[in-house]
Amino acid sequence: MPAVTVENPLTLPRVAAPADAVARTVLAVTTAPSGFEGEGFPVRRAFAGINYRHLDPFV
């Protein structure tokens, strides 16, 4: 039995933005660089080469 039940499991309560939230502009939209890992399977590095001061502290 689940700990919490609701009438409609597809609805969630809205989370309010923090009072000290600051809107940020988009720095750039680019395609992630691609490469090969391990035994040659292709991967894309989402944050390769970006300066860490442009990232959120939780990334």
C-alpha positions as CSV (number, residue, x, y, z in Angstrom):
1,M,0.0,0.0,0.0
2,P,1.4,3.4,-0.9
3,A,2.1,5.9,1.8
4,V,0.1,8.7,0.1
5,T,-2.8,8.3,-2.2
6,V,-4.5,10.9,-4.3
7,E,-7.6,11.0,-6.5
8,N,-5.7,11.7,-9.7
9,P,-2.0,10.7,-9.6
10,L,-1.3,12.8,-12.7
11,T,-1.8,16.1,-10.8
12,L,0.9,17.5,-8.6
13,P,0.9,20.6,-6.5
14,R,2.8,23.6,-7.9
15,V,6.1,24.5,-6.4
16,A,6.6,28.2,-5.7
17,A,9.7,29.8,-6.9
18,P,12.1,30.9,-4.1
19,A,11.7,34.6,-3.0
20,D,15.3,35.3,-4.0
21,A,15.2,33.7,-7.4
22,V,17.0,35.6,-10.2
23,A,16.0,35.3,-13.8
24,R,18.9,34.4,-16.1
25,T,19.3,34.8,-19.8
26,V,20.3,32.0,-22.2
27,L,24.0,31.9,-22.8
28,A,24.0,29.7,-25.9
29,V,22.2,26.9,-27.6
30,T,24.6,24.3,-29.1
31,T,24.9,20.7,-30.0
32,A,26.8,18.6,-27.5
33,P,30.2,17.4,-28.7
34,S,30.3,13.7,-29.5
35,G,33.0,11.1,-29.0
36,F,33.5,7.4,-28.3
37,E,33.7,5.6,-25.0
38,G,34.9,2.3,-23.8
39,E,34.6,-0.2,-26.6
40,G,33.7,2.4,-29.2
41,F,30.1,3.3,-28.4
42,P,29.1,6.9,-29.2
43,V,28.4,9.4,-26.4
44,R,27.6,13.1,-26.1
45,R,29.0,15.3,-23.4
46,A,26.4,17.8,-22.3
47,F,28.7,20.2,-20.5
48,A,32.0,19.5,-22.1
49,G,34.2,22.6,-22.3
50,I,31.8,25.0,-20.6
51,N,33.1,27.3,-17.9
52,Y,31.9,26.0,-14.5
53,R,30.8,29.5,-13.4
54,H,28.0,29.3,-16.0
55,L,26.6,26.1,-14.5
56,D,24.2,25.7,-11.6
57,P,25.8,24.5,-8.4
58,F,23.7,21.3,-8.5
59,V,24.8,20.1,-11.9
